[in-house]
Each structure stands twice: as structure tokens, then as C-alpha cells.
Amino acid sequence: GYAAADLVVCRAGATTLAELTRLGKPAVLVPYPHAAANHQELNAKAMVEAGAAVMVKDAALAEELLPAVRRLLHDPAELSAMASRSLALGRPEAGRVLAEKITALAR
């Protein structure tokens, strides 16, 4: 899991981002370039705009990933701020709320 990580480098699928925000983890997101409707890049942009992540596009991975990781790991204040922003985006109650709505619709 991500619990012990100071920084996570990962793709930007919805489930992955839900896990990151539930745990309040800052991330370097590398959207999968062949995802349907470019949804991973859109997911990553939302996290970047919230200040919870940085994005490195797949095509720039070799040049940009290591510098991005180094910059963040050498800036504990920024990592901490990103972690707080990530946690603020999380919706830990989402599963319960969704189950309640589905149950209500089934009645």
C-alpha cells in the first residue's frame, strides 16, 4: 500500500486517485496515454490544479520524472502541503453514500 510512502509515483486512474486522497498522499502522476477519452490526464489535471500532485506525461518520462521526484523529496514543506491538499480531496464516505443511494433506489 501507499501508507508508508512520502511520495507516490503512479498512473492517474480513478481508483488509484481515490486511494491517494483517502490517505492524503502527494503524487507524481503519469497518466496512461492510451486511456479512454484521455480520462487519466483529466484526472491528473484535477489533482495538479488542487495542488496535490504534479504531472509528468508519458512521453516526457525519461527527462522529467527523476527531476520532479528529487525536487519534491528535497522540499518537505511542499510535500506536506501537497499531502494536506490530497487529503482534503478525499471522500472516505463515498462508498457508504453510494450504497445508501443504491439501496434507496432499489426500494
Secondary structure, DSSP 8 states (H G I E B T S, - for coil): --TT-SSEEE---HHHHHHHHHHT--EEE---TTSGGGHHHHHHHHHHHTTSEEE--GGGHHHHHHHHHHHHHT-HHHHHHHHHHHHHH--TTHHHHHHHHHHHHH-
